[in-house]
Amino acid sequence: MTSDLEATTDDLYDTIRELWNEAQPGTSGELAPPAGFGQAVASIPDTAVAERTGLDLAAVREFLDNADGVKFVVDRSDETRTVTALIA
């Protein structure tokens, strides 16, 4: 049986992957856009994740801080978090 925390983190991870794939046209579910994609890579802001999941923005930011370097590459600017890449 999974805990609420595990279910929430799984949901967040899945939601971020969905948002990532939606934002990268032509990637067909790949973790990273194909070679030559260059500046066309679209980052996923923490606010989009919070909006899609219905979770508090602070909880999303805490999740992203903990997932940085493990599941995602996360850019920080003041309080804002942005997913810039997925990690396998």
PyMOL Python script that loads the backbone (N, CA, C, O; Angstrom):
from pymol import cmd

cmd.read_pdbstr("""\
ATOM      1  N   MET A   1       0.839  -1.180   0.000  1.00  0.00           N
ATOM      2  CA  MET A   1       0.000   0.000   0.000  1.00  0.00           C
ATOM      3  C   MET A   1       0.885   1.244   0.000  1.00  0.00           C
ATOM      4  O   MET A   1       1.871   1.307   0.734  1.00  0.00           O
ATOM      5  N   THR A   2       0.538   2.220  -0.810  1.00  0.00           N
ATOM      6  CA  THR A   2       1.327   3.447  -0.859  1.00  0.00           C
ATOM      7  C   THR A   2       0.740   4.485   0.096  1.00  0.00           C
ATOM      8  O   THR A   2      -0.468   4.522   0.331  1.00  0.00           O
ATOM      9  N   SER A   3       1.599   5.305   0.628  1.00  0.00           N
ATOM     10  CA  SER A   3       1.152   6.370   1.519  1.00  0.00           C
ATOM     11  C   SER A   3       0.624   7.532   0.695  1.00  0.00           C
ATOM     12  O   SER A   3       0.834   7.586  -0.517  1.00  0.00           O
ATOM     13  N   ASP A   4      -0.065   8.465   1.355  1.00  0.00           N
ATOM     14  CA  ASP A   4      -0.547   9.661   0.669  1.00  0.00           C
ATOM     15  C   ASP A   4       0.612  10.461   0.091  1.00  0.00           C
ATOM     16  O   ASP A   4       0.512  11.014  -1.003  1.00  0.00           O
ATOM     17  N   LEU A   5       1.727  10.518   0.844  1.00  0.00           N
ATOM     18  CA  LEU A   5       2.892  11.245   0.371  1.00  0.00           C
ATOM     19  C   LEU A   5       3.458  10.604  -0.891  1.00  0.00           C
ATOM     20  O   LEU A   5       3.796  11.305  -1.845  1.00  0.00           O
ATOM     21  N   GLU A   6       3.562   9.273  -0.904  1.00  0.00           N
ATOM     22  CA  GLU A   6       4.062   8.589  -2.104  1.00  0.00           C
ATOM     23  C   GLU A   6       3.127   8.810  -3.282  1.00  0.00           C
ATOM     24  O   GLU A   6       3.578   9.042  -4.404  1.00  0.00           O
ATOM     25  N   ALA A   7       1.817   8.737  -3.027  1.00  0.00           N
ATOM     26  CA  ALA A   7       0.843   8.945  -4.100  1.00  0.00           C
ATOM     27  C   ALA A   7       0.938  10.367  -4.632  1.00  0.00           C
ATOM     28  O   ALA A   7       0.861  10.589  -5.841  1.00  0.00           O
ATOM     29  N   THR A   8       1.106  11.327  -3.732  1.00  0.00           N
ATOM     30  CA  THR A   8       1.217  12.721  -4.149  1.00  0.00           C
ATOM     31  C   THR A   8       2.478  12.955  -4.963  1.00  0.00           C
ATOM     32  O   THR A   8       2.431  13.632  -5.990  1.00  0.00           O
ATOM     33  N   THR A   9       3.611  12.402  -4.521  1.00  0.00           N
ATOM     34  CA  THR A   9       4.850  12.598  -5.281  1.00  0.00           C
ATOM     35  C   THR A   9       4.773  11.898  -6.634  1.00  0.00           C
ATOM     36  O   THR A   9       5.278  12.419  -7.628  1.00  0.00           O
ATOM     37  N   ASP A  10       4.149  10.725  -6.681  1.00  0.00           N
ATOM     38  CA  ASP A  10       3.961  10.041  -7.960  1.00  0.00           C
ATOM     39  C   ASP A  10       3.082  10.879  -8.893  1.00  0.00           C
ATOM     40  O   ASP A  10       3.373  11.002 -10.083  1.00  0.00           O
ATOM     41  N   ASP A  11       2.008  11.452  -8.344  1.00  0.00           N
ATOM     42  CA  ASP A  11       1.122  12.298  -9.144  1.00  0.00           C
ATOM     43  C   ASP A  11       1.853  13.533  -9.657  1.00  0.00           C
ATOM     44  O   ASP A  11       1.690  13.921 -10.814  1.00  0.00           O
ATOM     45  N   LEU A  12       2.658  14.149  -8.794  1.00  0.00           N
ATOM     46  CA  LEU A  12       3.432  15.323  -9.207  1.00  0.00           C
ATOM     47  C   LEU A  12       4.404  14.963 -10.318  1.00  0.00           C
ATOM     48  O   LEU A  12       4.502  15.676 -11.317  1.00  0.00           O
ATOM     49  N   TYR A  13       5.115  13.868 -10.150  1.00  0.00           N
ATOM     50  CA  TYR A  13       6.069  13.433 -11.159  1.00  0.00           C
ATOM     51  C   TYR A  13       5.360  13.201 -12.501  1.00  0.00           C
ATOM     52  O   TYR A  13       5.817  13.667 -13.544  1.00  0.00           O
ATOM     53  N   ASP A  14       4.243  12.477 -12.454  1.00  0.00           N
ATOM     54  CA  ASP A  14       3.498  12.198 -13.682  1.00  0.00           C
ATOM     55  C   ASP A  14       2.965  13.473 -14.328  1.00  0.00           C
ATOM     56  O   ASP A  14       3.006  13.624 -15.549  1.00  0.00           O
ATOM     57  N   THR A  15       2.469  14.384 -13.503  1.00  0.00           N
ATOM     58  CA  THR A  15       1.942  15.646 -14.020  1.00  0.00           C
ATOM     59  C   THR A  15       3.036  16.471 -14.680  1.00  0.00           C
ATOM     60  O   THR A  15       2.820  17.041 -15.750  1.00  0.00           O
ATOM     61  N   ILE A  16       4.197  16.542 -14.064  1.00  0.00           N
ATOM     62  CA  ILE A  16       5.300  17.310 -14.640  1.00  0.00           C
ATOM     63  C   ILE A  16       5.745  16.688 -15.964  1.00  0.00           C
ATOM     64  O   ILE A  16       6.028  17.410 -16.920  1.00  0.00           O
ATOM     65  N   ARG A  17       5.809  15.368 -16.026  1.00  0.00           N
ATOM     66  CA  ARG A  17       6.152  14.703 -17.297  1.00  0.00           C
ATOM     67  C   ARG A  17       5.111  15.009 -18.373  1.00  0.00           C
ATOM     68  O   ARG A  17       5.466  15.233 -19.531  1.00  0.00           O
ATOM     69  N   GLU A  18       3.822  15.020 -17.998  1.00  0.00           N
ATOM     70  CA  GLU A  18       2.763  15.346 -18.957  1.00  0.00           C
ATOM     71  C   GLU A  18       2.916  16.782 -19.458  1.00  0.00           C
ATOM     72  O   GLU A  18       2.853  17.036 -20.661  1.00  0.00           O
ATOM     73  N   LEU A  19       3.117  17.716 -18.528  1.00  0.00           N
ATOM     74  CA  LEU A  19       3.301  19.115 -18.910  1.00  0.00           C
ATOM     75  C   LEU A  19       4.524  19.276 -19.810  1.00  0.00           C
ATOM     76  O   LEU A  19       4.496  20.032 -20.781  1.00  0.00           O
ATOM     77  N   TRP A  20       5.595  18.559 -19.477  1.00  0.00           N
ATOM     78  CA  TRP A  20       6.824  18.623 -20.267  1.00  0.00           C
ATOM     79  C   TRP A  20       6.552  18.163 -21.697  1.00  0.00           C
ATOM     80  O   TRP A  20       6.935  18.832 -22.657  1.00  0.00           O
ATOM     81  N   ASN A  21       5.886  17.015 -21.830  1.00  0.00           N
ATOM     82  CA  ASN A  21       5.608  16.480 -23.164  1.00  0.00           C
ATOM     83  C   ASN A  21       4.675  17.387 -23.954  1.00  0.00           C
ATOM     84  O   ASN A  21       4.833  17.528 -25.167  1.00  0.00           O
ATOM     85  N   GLU A  22       3.700  18.005 -23.282  1.00  0.00           N
ATOM     86  CA  GLU A  22       2.792  18.935 -23.957  1.00  0.00           C
ATOM     87  C   GLU A  22       3.543  20.176 -24.445  1.00  0.00           C
ATOM     88  O   GLU A  22       3.216  20.736 -25.491  1.00  0.00           O
ATOM     89  N   ALA A  23       4.544  20.598 -23.685  1.00  0.00           N
ATOM     90  CA  ALA A  23       5.275  21.825 -24.018  1.00  0.00           C
ATOM     91  C   ALA A  23       6.357  21.618 -25.075  1.00  0.00           C
ATOM     92  O   ALA A  23       6.877  22.589 -25.625  1.00  0.00           O
ATOM     93  N   GLN A  24       6.695  20.380 -25.360  1.00  0.00           N
ATOM     94  CA  GLN A  24       7.753  20.074 -26.328  1.00  0.00           C
ATOM     95  C   GLN A  24       7.128  19.414 -27.550  1.00  0.00           C
ATOM     96  O   GLN A  24       7.174  18.189 -27.663  1.00  0.00           O
ATOM     97  N   PRO A  25       6.559  20.164 -28.447  1.00  0.00           N
ATOM     98  CA  PRO A  25       5.928  19.557 -29.624  1.00  0.00           C
ATOM     99  C   PRO A  25       6.936  18.763 -30.446  1.00  0.00           C
ATOM    100  O   PRO A  25       8.066  19.195 -30.669  1.00  0.00           O
ATOM    101  N   GLY A  26       6.501  17.609 -30.882  1.00  0.00           N
ATOM    102  CA  GLY A  26       7.350  16.786 -31.731  1.00  0.00           C
ATOM    103  C   GLY A  26       8.302  15.879 -30.981  1.00  0.00           C
ATOM    104  O   GLY A  26       9.159  15.254 -31.605  1.00  0.00           O
ATOM    105  N   THR A  27       8.185  15.782 -29.644  1.00  0.00           N
ATOM    106  CA  THR A  27       9.110  14.925 -28.902  1.00  0.00           C
ATOM    107  C   THR A  27       8.558  13.527 -28.684  1.00  0.00           C
ATOM    108  O   THR A  27       9.323  12.619 -28.357  1.00  0.00           O
ATOM    109  N   SER A  28       7.276  13.324 -28.852  1.00  0.00           N
ATOM    110  CA  SER A  28       6.616  12.030 -28.713  1.00  0.00           C
ATOM    111  C   SER A  28       7.027  11.268 -27.456  1.00  0.00           C
ATOM    112  O   SER A  28       7.392  10.095 -27.529  1.00  0.00           O
ATOM    113  N   GLY A  29       6.969  11.927 -26.315  1.00  0.00           N
ATOM    114  CA  GLY A  29       7.198  11.270 -25.045  1.00  0.00           C
ATOM    115  C   GLY A  29       8.642  11.049 -24.656  1.00  0.00           C
ATOM    116  O   GLY A  29       8.911  10.374 -23.662  1.00  0.00           O
ATOM    117  N   GLU A  30       9.576  11.596 -25.405  1.00  0.00           N
ATOM    118  CA  GLU A  30      10.987  11.418 -25.075  1.00  0.00           C
ATOM    119  C   GLU A  30      11.343  12.256 -23.855  1.00  0.00           C
ATOM    120  O   GLU A  30      10.734  13.298 -23.611  1.00  0.00           O
ATOM    121  N   LEU A  31      12.336  11.798 -23.086  1.00  0.00           N
ATOM    122  CA  LEU A  31      12.760  12.555 -21.916  1.00  0.00           C
ATOM    123  C   LEU A  31      13.374  13.884 -22.302  1.00  0.00           C
ATOM    124  O   LEU A  31      13.169  14.888 -21.620  1.00  0.00           O
ATOM    125  N   ALA A  32      14.104  13.897 -23.359  1.00  0.00           N
ATOM    126  CA  ALA A  32      14.740  15.130 -23.822  1.00  0.00           C
ATOM    127  C   ALA A  32      14.357  15.352 -25.277  1.00  0.00           C
ATOM    128  O   ALA A  32      14.198  14.391 -26.030  1.00  0.00           O
ATOM    129  N   PRO A  33      14.211  16.589 -25.673  1.00  0.00           N
ATOM    130  CA  PRO A  33      13.923  16.858 -27.083  1.00  0.00           C
ATOM    131  C   PRO A  33      15.053  16.343 -27.972  1.00  0.00           C
ATOM    132  O   PRO A  33      16.195  16.241 -27.524  1.00  0.00           O
ATOM    133  N   PRO A  34      14.747  16.023 -29.210  1.00  0.00           N
ATOM    134  CA  PRO A  34      15.772  15.513 -30.128  1.00  0.00           C
ATOM    135  C   PRO A  34      16.908  16.510 -30.331  1.00  0.00           C
ATOM    136  O   PRO A  34      16.756  17.708 -30.091  1.00  0.00           O
ATOM    137  N   ALA A  35      18.037  15.993 -30.773  1.00  0.00           N
ATOM    138  CA  ALA A  35      19.190  16.847 -31.064  1.00  0.00           C
ATOM    139  C   ALA A  35      18.777  17.935 -32.051  1.00  0.00           C
ATOM    140  O   ALA A  35      17.998  17.692 -32.973  1.00  0.00           O
ATOM    141  N   GLY A  36      19.299  19.108 -31.847  1.00  0.00           N
ATOM    142  CA  GLY A  36      18.977  20.210 -32.723  1.00  0.00           C
ATOM    143  C   GLY A  36      17.756  21.004 -32.300  1.00  0.00           C
ATOM    144  O   GLY A  36      17.396  21.984 -32.953  1.00  0.00           O
ATOM    145  N   PHE A  37      17.110  20.589 -31.208  1.00  0.00           N
ATOM    146  CA  PHE A  37      15.921  21.285 -30.723  1.00  0.00           C
ATOM    147  C   PHE A  37      16.292  22.667 -30.205  1.00  0.00           C
ATOM    148  O   PHE A  37      15.503  23.607 -30.292  1.00  0.00           O
ATOM    149  N   GLY A  38      17.506  22.781 -29.662  1.00  0.00           N
ATOM    150  CA  GLY A  38      18.070  24.066 -29.249  1.00  0.00           C
ATOM    151  C   GLY A  38      17.208  24.872 -28.312  1.00  0.00           C
ATOM    152  O   GLY A  38      16.712  24.357 -27.310  1.00  0.00           O
ATOM    153  N   GLN A  39      17.027  26.145 -28.638  1.00  0.00           N
ATOM    154  CA  GLN A  39      16.297  27.068 -27.781  1.00  0.00           C
ATOM    155  C   GLN A  39      14.793  26.819 -27.776  1.00  0.00           C
ATOM    156  O   GLN A  39      14.067  27.481 -27.035  1.00  0.00           O
ATOM    157  N   ALA A  40      14.318  25.893 -28.575  1.00  0.00           N
ATOM    158  CA  ALA A  40      12.887  25.623 -28.641  1.00  0.00           C
ATOM    159  C   ALA A  40      12.379  24.850 -27.432  1.00  0.00           C
ATOM    160  O   ALA A  40      11.170  24.669 -27.285  1.00  0.00           O
ATOM    161  N   VAL A  41      13.275  24.390 -26.564  1.00  0.00           N
ATOM    162  CA  VAL A  41      12.860  23.650 -25.377  1.00  0.00           C
ATOM    163  C   VAL A  41      12.078  24.591 -24.468  1.00  0.00           C
ATOM    164  O   VAL A  41      12.548  25.679 -24.135  1.00  0.00           O
ATOM    165  N   ALA A  42      10.889  24.167 -24.073  1.00  0.00           N
ATOM    166  CA  ALA A  42      10.047  24.976 -23.197  1.00  0.00           C
ATOM    167  C   ALA A  42      10.151  24.457 -21.765  1.00  0.00           C
ATOM    168  O   ALA A  42       9.999  23.260 -21.520  1.00  0.00           O
ATOM    169  N   SER A  43      10.409  25.352 -20.833  1.00  0.00           N
ATOM    170  CA  SER A  43      10.488  24.997 -19.419  1.00  0.00           C
ATOM    171  C   SER A  43       9.089  24.985 -18.817  1.00  0.00           C
ATOM    172  O   SER A  43       8.154  25.571 -19.362  1.00  0.00           O
ATOM    173  N   ILE A  44       8.968  24.302 -17.678  1.00  0.00           N
ATOM    174  CA  ILE A  44       7.681  24.188 -17.000  1.00  0.00           C
ATOM    175  C   ILE A  44       7.747  24.963 -15.686  1.00  0.00           C
ATOM    176  O   ILE A  44       8.506  24.586 -14.793  1.00  0.00           O
ATOM    177  N   PRO A  45       6.972  26.033 -15.549  1.00  0.00           N
ATOM    178  CA  PRO A  45       7.000  26.816 -14.316  1.00  0.00           C
ATOM    179  C   PRO A  45       6.242  26.119 -13.184  1.00  0.00           C
ATOM    180  O   PRO A  45       5.291  25.372 -13.415  1.00  0.00           O
ATOM    181  N   ASP A  46       6.686  26.383 -11.968  1.00  0.00           N
ATOM    182  CA  ASP A  46       6.044  25.796 -10.797  1.00  0.00           C
ATOM    183  C   ASP A  46       4.561  26.147 -10.711  1.00  0.00           C
ATOM    184  O   ASP A  46       3.762  25.353 -10.216  1.00  0.00           O
ATOM    185  N   THR A  47       4.196  27.328 -11.189  1.00  0.00           N
ATOM    186  CA  THR A  47       2.794  27.740 -11.140  1.00  0.00           C
ATOM    187  C   THR A  47       1.910  26.856 -12.024  1.00  0.00           C
ATOM    188  O   THR A  47       0.760  26.587 -11.677  1.00  0.00           O
ATOM    189  N   ALA A  48       2.442  26.403 -13.164  1.00  0.00           N
ATOM    190  CA  ALA A  48       1.683  25.515 -14.044  1.00  0.00           C
ATOM    191  C   ALA A  48       1.457  24.163 -13.374  1.00  0.00           C
ATOM    192  O   ALA A  48       0.388  23.567 -13.510  1.00  0.00           O
ATOM    193  N   VAL A  49       2.465  23.682 -12.651  1.00  0.00           N
ATOM    194  CA  VAL A  49       2.341  22.406 -11.948  1.00  0.00           C
ATOM    195  C   VAL A  49       1.298  22.527 -10.838  1.00  0.00           C
ATOM    196  O   VAL A  49       0.451  21.648 -10.682  1.00  0.00           O
ATOM    197  N   ALA A  50       1.361  23.619 -10.066  1.00  0.00           N
ATOM    198  CA  ALA A  50       0.405  23.832  -8.979  1.00  0.00           C
ATOM    199  C   ALA A  50      -1.020  23.935  -9.528  1.00  0.00           C
ATOM    200  O   ALA A  50      -1.960  23.377  -8.964  1.00  0.00           O
ATOM    201  N   GLU A  51      -1.155  24.658 -10.634  1.00  0.00           N
ATOM    202  CA  GLU A  51      -2.484  24.821 -11.231  1.00  0.00           C
ATOM    203  C   GLU A  51      -3.045  23.486 -11.701  1.00  0.00           C
ATOM    204  O   GLU A  51      -4.211  23.179 -11.451  1.00  0.00           O
ATOM    205  N   ARG A  52      -2.230  22.699 -12.375  1.00  0.00           N
ATOM    206  CA  ARG A  52      -2.694  21.409 -12.918  1.00  0.00           C
ATOM    207  C   ARG A  52      -3.028  20.423 -11.803  1.00  0.00           C
ATOM    208  O   ARG A  52      -3.997  19.671 -11.913  1.00  0.00           O
ATOM    209  N   THR A  53      -2.235  20.420 -10.732  1.00  0.00           N
ATOM    210  CA  THR A  53      -2.443  19.436  -9.663  1.00  0.00           C
ATOM    211  C   THR A  53      -3.420  19.906  -8.599  1.00  0.00           C
ATOM    212  O   THR A  53      -3.986  19.088  -7.873  1.00  0.00           O
ATOM    213  N   GLY A  54      -3.625  21.224  -8.496  1.00  0.00           N
ATOM    214  CA  GLY A  54      -4.480  21.749  -7.445  1.00  0.00           C
ATOM    215  C   GLY A  54      -3.783  21.823  -6.098  1.00  0.00           C
ATOM    216  O   GLY A  54      -4.422  22.065  -5.074  1.00  0.00           O
ATOM    217  N   LEU A  55      -2.464  21.615  -6.098  1.00  0.00           N
ATOM    218  CA  LEU A  55      -1.686  21.674  -4.858  1.00  0.00           C
ATOM    219  C   LEU A  55      -1.212  23.096  -4.581  1.00  0.00           C
ATOM    220  O   LEU A  55      -1.130  23.932  -5.482  1.00  0.00           O
ATOM    221  N   ASP A  56      -0.906  23.344  -3.326  1.00  0.00           N
ATOM    222  CA  ASP A  56      -0.361  24.623  -2.902  1.00  0.00           C
ATOM    223  C   ASP A  56       0.996  24.827  -3.575  1.00  0.00           C
ATOM    224  O   ASP A  56       1.781  23.888  -3.705  1.00  0.00           O
ATOM    225  N   LEU A  57       1.261  26.053  -3.997  1.00  0.00           N
ATOM    226  CA  LEU A  57       2.511  26.372  -4.684  1.00  0.00           C
ATOM    227  C   LEU A  57       3.732  26.049  -3.819  1.00  0.00           C
ATOM    228  O   LEU A  57       4.749  25.590  -4.337  1.00  0.00           O
ATOM    229  N   ALA A  58       3.642  26.280  -2.528  1.00  0.00           N
ATOM    230  CA  ALA A  58       4.769  25.977  -1.628  1.00  0.00           C
ATOM    231  C   ALA A  58       5.081  24.481  -1.630  1.00  0.00           C
ATOM    232  O   ALA A  58       6.249  24.093  -1.587  1.00  0.00           O
ATOM    233  N   ALA A  59       4.057  23.646  -1.679  1.00  0.00           N
ATOM    234  CA  ALA A  59       4.273  22.185  -1.710  1.00  0.00           C
ATOM    235  C   ALA A  59       4.927  21.768  -3.019  1.00  0.00           C
ATOM    236  O   ALA A  59       5.801  20.901  -3.030  1.00  0.00           O
ATOM    237  N   VAL A  60       4.510  22.380  -4.117  1.00  0.00           N
ATOM    238  CA  VAL A  60       5.116  22.071  -5.426  1.00  0.00           C
ATOM    239  C   VAL A  60       6.583  22.482  -5.422  1.00  0.00           C
ATOM    240  O   VAL A  60       7.440  21.739  -5.900  1.00  0.00           O
ATOM    241  N   ARG A  61       6.868  23.652  -4.889  1.00  0.00           N
ATOM    242  CA  ARG A  61       8.261  24.120  -4.851  1.00  0.00           C
ATOM    243  C   ARG A  61       9.120  23.216  -3.974  1.00  0.00           C
ATOM    244  O   ARG A  61      10.271  22.943  -4.313  1.00  0.00           O
ATOM    245  N   GLU A  62       8.587  22.759  -2.875  1.00  0.00           N
ATOM    246  CA  GLU A  62       9.337  21.841  -2.006  1.00  0.00           C
ATOM    247  C   GLU A  62       9.620  20.532  -2.742  1.00  0.00           C
ATOM    248  O   GLU A  62      10.730  20.006  -2.669  1.00  0.00           O
ATOM    249  N   PHE A  63       8.619  20.007  -3.451  1.00  0.00           N
ATOM    250  CA  PHE A  63       8.816  18.794  -4.235  1.00  0.00           C
ATOM    251  C   PHE A  63       9.913  19.001  -5.273  1.00  0.00           C
ATOM    252  O   PHE A  63      10.791  18.152  -5.425  1.00  0.00           O
ATOM    253  N   LEU A  64       9.867  20.126  -5.988  1.00  0.00           N
ATOM    254  CA  LEU A  64      10.860  20.388  -7.023  1.00  0.00           C
ATOM    255  C   LEU A  64      12.259  20.540  -6.431  1.00  0.00           C
ATOM    256  O   LEU A  64      13.237  20.092  -7.030  1.00  0.00           O
ATOM    257  N   ASP A  65      12.359  21.167  -5.267  1.00  0.00           N
ATOM    258  CA  ASP A  65      13.662  21.277  -4.608  1.00  0.00           C
ATOM    259  C   ASP A  65      14.238  19.900  -4.304  1.00  0.00           C
ATOM    260  O   ASP A  65      15.433  19.670  -4.487  1.00  0.00           O
ATOM    261  N   ASN A  66      13.391  18.984  -3.842  1.00  0.00           N
ATOM    262  CA  ASN A  66      13.846  17.638  -3.501  1.00  0.00           C
ATOM    263  C   ASN A  66      14.096  16.772  -4.723  1.00  0.00           C
ATOM    264  O   ASN A  66      14.915  15.854  -4.677  1.00  0.00           O
ATOM    265  N   ALA A  67      13.390  17.060  -5.828  1.00  0.00           N
ATOM    266  CA  ALA A  67      13.541  16.256  -7.050  1.00  0.00           C
ATOM    267  C   ALA A  67      14.656  16.771  -7.959  1.00  0.00           C
ATOM    268  O   ALA A  67      15.045  16.089  -8.908  1.00  0.00           O
ATOM    269  N   ASP A  68      15.170  17.963  -7.677  1.00  0.00           N
ATOM    270  CA  ASP A  68      16.215  18.557  -8.505  1.00  0.00           C
ATOM    271  C   ASP A  68      17.458  17.684  -8.502  1.00  0.00           C
ATOM    272  O   ASP A  68      17.992  17.343  -7.446  1.00  0.00           O
ATOM    273  N   GLY A  69      17.908  17.329  -9.688  1.00  0.00           N
ATOM    274  CA  GLY A  69      19.098  16.495  -9.823  1.00  0.00           C
ATOM    275  C   GLY A  69      18.816  15.012  -9.709  1.00  0.00           C
ATOM    276  O   GLY A  69      19.700  14.188  -9.940  1.00  0.00           O
ATOM    277  N   VAL A  70      17.582  14.666  -9.353  1.00  0.00           N
ATOM    278  CA  VAL A  70      17.199  13.260  -9.223  1.00  0.00           C
ATOM    279  C   VAL A  70      16.208  12.884 -10.325  1.00  0.00           C
ATOM    280  O   VAL A  70      16.418  11.919 -11.060  1.00  0.00           O
ATOM    281  N   LYS A  71      15.138  13.649 -10.427  1.00  0.00           N
ATOM    282  CA  LYS A  71      14.116  13.396 -11.431  1.00  0.00           C
ATOM    283  C   LYS A  71      14.040  14.495 -12.481  1.00  0.00           C
ATOM    284  O   LYS A  71      13.621  14.259 -13.615  1.00  0.00           O
ATOM    285  N   PHE A  72      14.452  15.704 -12.090  1.00  0.00           N
ATOM    286  CA  PHE A  72      14.363  16.866 -12.969  1.00  0.00           C
ATOM    287  C   PHE A  72      15.587  17.746 -12.802  1.00  0.00           C
ATOM    288  O   PHE A  72      16.327  17.632 -11.825  1.00  0.00           O
ATOM    289  N   VAL A  73      15.786  18.625 -13.774  1.00  0.00           N
ATOM    290  CA  VAL A  73      16.730  19.725 -13.622  1.00  0.00           C
ATOM    291  C   VAL A  73      15.856  20.944 -13.361  1.00  0.00           C
ATOM    292  O   VAL A  73      14.989  21.287 -14.166  1.00  0.00           O
ATOM    293  N   VAL A  74      16.094  21.591 -12.232  1.00  0.00           N
ATOM    294  CA  VAL A  74      15.241  22.696 -11.802  1.00  0.00           C
ATOM    295  C   VAL A  74      16.064  23.974 -11.690  1.00  0.00           C
ATOM    296  O   VAL A  74      17.113  24.002 -11.046  1.00  0.00           O
ATOM    297  N   ASP A  75      15.574  25.014 -12.320  1.00  0.00           N
ATOM    298  CA  ASP A  75      16.192  26.334 -12.233  1.00  0.00           C
ATOM    299  C   ASP A  75      15.485  27.109 -11.131  1.00  0.00           C
ATOM    300  O   ASP A  75      14.262  27.050 -11.006  1.00  0.00           O
ATOM    301  N   ARG A  76      16.264  27.838 -10.332  1.00  0.00           N
ATOM    302  CA  ARG A  76      15.699  28.643  -9.254  1.00  0.00           C
ATOM    303  C   ARG A  76      15.977  30.112  -9.522  1.00  0.00           C
ATOM    304  O   ARG A  76      17.086  30.500  -9.888  1.00  0.00           O
ATOM    305  N   SER A  77      14.943  30.915  -9.331  1.00  0.00           N
ATOM    306  CA  SER A  77      15.075  32.358  -9.419  1.00  0.00           C
ATOM    307  C   SER A  77      14.220  32.935  -8.301  1.00  0.00           C
ATOM    308  O   SER A  77      12.993  32.970  -8.399  1.00  0.00           O
ATOM    309  N   ASP A  78      14.877  33.386  -7.234  1.00  0.00           N
ATOM    310  CA  ASP A  78      14.177  33.817  -6.027  1.00  0.00           C
ATOM    311  C   ASP A  78      13.313  32.658  -5.522  1.00  0.00           C
ATOM    312  O   ASP A  78      13.836  31.585  -5.220  1.00  0.00           O
ATOM    313  N   GLU A  79      12.019  32.861  -5.430  1.00  0.00           N
ATOM    314  CA  GLU A  79      11.119  31.811  -4.946  1.00  0.00           C
ATOM    315  C   GLU A  79      10.645  30.883  -6.061  1.00  0.00           C
ATOM    316  O   GLU A  79      10.141  29.794  -5.790  1.00  0.00           O
ATOM    317  N   THR A  80      10.802  31.304  -7.298  1.00  0.00           N
ATOM    318  CA  THR A  80      10.271  30.564  -8.437  1.00  0.00           C
ATOM    319  C   THR A  80      11.136  29.354  -8.778  1.00  0.00           C
ATOM    320  O   THR A  80      12.364  29.412  -8.706  1.00  0.00           O
ATOM    321  N   ARG A  81      10.482  28.266  -9.147  1.00  0.00           N
ATOM    322  CA  ARG A  81      11.150  27.054  -9.621  1.00  0.00           C
ATOM    323  C   ARG A  81      10.653  26.768 -11.029  1.00  0.00           C
ATOM    324  O   ARG A  81       9.467  26.934 -11.317  1.00  0.00           O
ATOM    325  N   THR A  82      11.550  26.339 -11.906  1.00  0.00           N
ATOM    326  CA  THR A  82      11.203  26.010 -13.278  1.00  0.00           C
ATOM    327  C   THR A  82      11.897  24.722 -13.672  1.00  0.00           C
ATOM    328  O   THR A  82      13.113  24.598 -13.530  1.00  0.00           O
ATOM    329  N   VAL A  83      11.126  23.759 -14.166  1.00  0.00           N
ATOM    330  CA  VAL A  83      11.704  22.507 -14.645  1.00  0.00           C
ATOM    331  C   VAL A  83      12.255  22.760 -16.042  1.00  0.00           C
ATOM    332  O   VAL A  83      11.518  23.130 -16.956  1.00  0.00           O
ATOM    333  N   THR A  84      13.569  22.554 -16.194  1.00  0.00           N
ATOM    334  CA  THR A  84      14.199  22.816 -17.478  1.00  0.00           C
ATOM    335  C   THR A  84      14.556  21.544 -18.233  1.00  0.00           C
ATOM    336  O   THR A  84      14.872  21.594 -19.422  1.00  0.00           O
ATOM    337  N   ALA A  85      14.507  20.396 -17.544  1.00  0.00           N
ATOM    338  CA  ALA A  85      14.786  19.115 -18.197  1.00  0.00           C
ATOM    339  C   ALA A  85      14.317  17.975 -17.309  1.00  0.00           C
ATOM    340  O   ALA A  85      14.199  18.122 -16.093  1.00  0.00           O
ATOM    341  N   LEU A  86      14.054  16.845 -17.934  1.00  0.00           N
ATOM    342  CA  LEU A  86      13.722  15.625 -17.205  1.00  0.00           C
ATOM    343  C   LEU A  86      14.964  14.750 -17.139  1.00  0.00           C
ATOM    344  O   LEU A  86      15.792  14.755 -18.049  1.00  0.00           O
ATOM    345  N   ILE A  87      15.080  14.007 -16.060  1.00  0.00           N
ATOM    346  CA  ILE A  87      16.171  13.052 -15.910  1.00  0.00           C
ATOM    347  C   ILE A  87      15.558  11.662 -15.930  1.00  0.00           C
ATOM    348  O   ILE A  87      14.531  11.429 -15.293  1.00  0.00           O
ATOM    349  N   ALA A  88      16.168  10.746 -16.646  1.00  0.00           N
ATOM    350  CA  ALA A  88      15.645   9.380 -16.771  1.00  0.00           C
ATOM    351  C   ALA A  88      15.365   8.742 -15.449  1.00  0.00           C
ATOM    352  O   ALA A  88      14.921   7.594 -15.399  1.00  0.00           O
TER     353      ALA A  88
END
""", "prot")
cmd.dss("prot")
cmd.show_as("cartoon", "prot")
cmd.util.cbc("prot")
cmd.orient("prot")
